[in-house]
């Protein structure tokens, strides 16, 4: 990994995990794109479901070292992600389109943070 690739992924991390960093990047970019009007609700809901899946997949990687000293930022990121994935805060049919749109973008931001954390993993897994 040279760092010049648009979405470089550690080889050990990508092998067999089914994590496609480019697919995740496209979903994040779609949610965070600037647009003149808010997308239709079905686009928001579909994008949110896709990003929740990507976020959960990235959170399941165990190489982030969140239990190590000096990794408080990683632990805080997990706390925020778990709080936002809680069913009680997720938009439903009664939620306004504006709130659903904001939630979609929040999940995209969290997914981007975990994607970047994942991409920064060392080439070789820790012993």
Backbone torsions as a table, in degrees:
resi	resn	phi	psi	omega
1	UNK	NA	119.4	-177.8
2	UNK	-95.1	-17.2	-177.4
3	UNK	90.8	-7.5	179.6
4	UNK	-93.2	-13.7	177.3
5	UNK	-68.9	146.7	-176.8
6	UNK	-61.2	-37.6	-179.0
7	UNK	-144.2	65.1	-177.5
8	UNK	-68.3	144.6	-177.7
9	UNK	-130.1	136.4	175.5
10	UNK	-57.4	135.3	-176.7
11	UNK	-62.3	-41.5	-179.2
12	UNK	-65.2	-33.8	-177.3
13	UNK	-74.0	-36.2	-176.3
14	UNK	-79.2	-26.9	-175.1
15	UNK	-63.9	115.7	174.0
16	UNK	77.0	0.5	-177.0
17	UNK	-88.9	-21.6	-177.0
18	UNK	77.0	12.5	179.1
19	UNK	-88.5	117.3	178.4
20	UNK	-107.9	100.4	-174.1
21	UNK	-62.6	-31.4	179.6
22	UNK	-70.1	-38.6	176.5
23	UNK	-63.8	-42.5	178.5
24	UNK	-62.9	-44.3	-179.6
25	UNK	-61.0	-40.8	179.0
26	UNK	-64.6	-41.0	179.5
27	UNK	-65.1	-41.1	178.1
28	UNK	-65.0	-47.4	-179.6
29	UNK	-60.4	-39.3	178.9
30	UNK	-61.8	-44.4	-178.5
31	UNK	-68.6	-36.0	-174.2
32	UNK	-94.2	0.9	-179.2
33	UNK	-63.4	142.2	174.7
34	UNK	-76.9	135.4	-179.4
35	UNK	-142.0	152.9	-178.3
36	UNK	-70.0	-29.5	178.7
37	UNK	-136.7	160.2	177.8
38	UNK	-70.4	139.8	178.0
39	UNK	-67.4	166.9	176.1
40	UNK	-61.5	155.3	-177.2
41	UNK	-61.5	-36.8	-179.9
42	UNK	-65.4	-32.6	176.1
43	UNK	-67.4	-43.3	178.4
44	UNK	-61.8	-48.8	-177.7
45	UNK	-63.7	-42.5	179.0
46	UNK	-64.7	-44.4	178.6
47	UNK	-63.5	-38.2	178.9
48	UNK	-64.4	-46.3	179.5
49	UNK	-60.8	-42.6	179.3
50	UNK	-62.0	-46.5	-178.1
51	UNK	-67.6	-35.0	176.1
52	UNK	-61.2	-41.1	177.1
53	UNK	-62.0	-45.5	178.4
54	UNK	-63.6	-42.3	-179.3
55	UNK	-62.1	-45.8	178.8
56	UNK	-61.8	-40.1	178.4
57	UNK	-62.7	-45.9	179.8
58	UNK	-66.5	-36.2	179.4
59	UNK	-68.4	-23.4	-177.9
60	UNK	-77.5	-13.1	177.6
61	UNK	-66.9	132.5	-172.9
62	UNK	-100.8	10.4	-175.0
63	UNK	-97.5	12.9	-174.9
64	UNK	-78.6	-14.7	178.5
65	UNK	70.0	28.9	-177.3
66	UNK	-64.5	-17.3	179.4
67	UNK	-93.7	3.8	180.0
68	UNK	-92.0	152.9	177.8
69	UNK	-62.4	142.3	179.2
70	UNK	83.7	7.4	-179.1
71	UNK	-113.0	32.4	-179.6
72	UNK	-59.9	-32.9	178.0
73	UNK	-63.6	-37.6	178.2
74	UNK	-67.2	-43.4	177.7
75	UNK	-61.3	-41.5	178.7
76	UNK	-63.7	-39.9	177.9
77	UNK	-61.3	-42.6	176.9
78	UNK	-62.0	-43.5	-179.9
79	UNK	-60.2	-45.7	-179.9
80	UNK	-63.8	-41.9	-179.9
81	UNK	-63.8	-47.2	179.4
82	UNK	-61.0	-39.9	179.3
83	UNK	-62.0	-40.6	-178.9
84	UNK	-78.1	-20.0	176.9
85	UNK	-85.6	-10.6	179.2
86	UNK	-58.2	131.8	-177.8
87	UNK	-56.4	-32.3	-177.3
88	UNK	-64.4	-25.6	-178.9
89	UNK	-101.6	-6.8	-179.9
90	UNK	-73.8	144.1	176.7
91	UNK	-64.6	148.0	174.1
92	UNK	-131.3	-168.8	-177.7
93	UNK	-60.2	-26.5	-178.7
94	UNK	-86.8	-9.1	-178.8
95	UNK	-76.7	140.7	178.9
96	UNK	-65.4	155.4	178.3
97	UNK	-61.2	-37.1	-179.7
98	UNK	-63.4	-42.8	179.1
99	UNK	-67.9	-41.4	178.1
100	UNK	-61.9	-40.1	178.8
101	UNK	-64.0	-44.4	178.4
102	UNK	-62.5	-41.2	178.5
103	UNK	-63.2	-44.1	178.7
104	UNK	-55.9	-45.0	-179.0
105	UNK	-69.8	-33.2	176.2
106	UNK	-65.1	-45.9	178.9
107	UNK	-63.5	-37.1	177.0
108	UNK	-62.7	-42.1	179.5
109	UNK	-64.6	-42.5	177.4
110	UNK	-64.8	-41.8	178.6
111	UNK	-62.7	-41.0	177.7
112	UNK	-62.1	-40.2	179.2
113	UNK	-64.0	-44.3	178.0
114	UNK	-68.7	-35.3	176.2
115	UNK	-60.6	-44.9	-179.6
116	UNK	-66.4	-39.0	176.8
117	UNK	-62.7	-43.8	179.1
118	UNK	-63.1	-45.1	-178.7
119	UNK	-66.1	-23.4	-179.3
120	UNK	-87.6	-0.2	178.6
121	UNK	-60.1	146.7	179.4
122	UNK	-64.9	158.3	-179.7
123	UNK	-59.4	-40.5	-178.2
124	UNK	-107.8	135.4	177.6
125	UNK	-66.0	149.6	178.1
126	UNK	-66.4	144.6	-179.2
127	UNK	-68.0	NA	NA
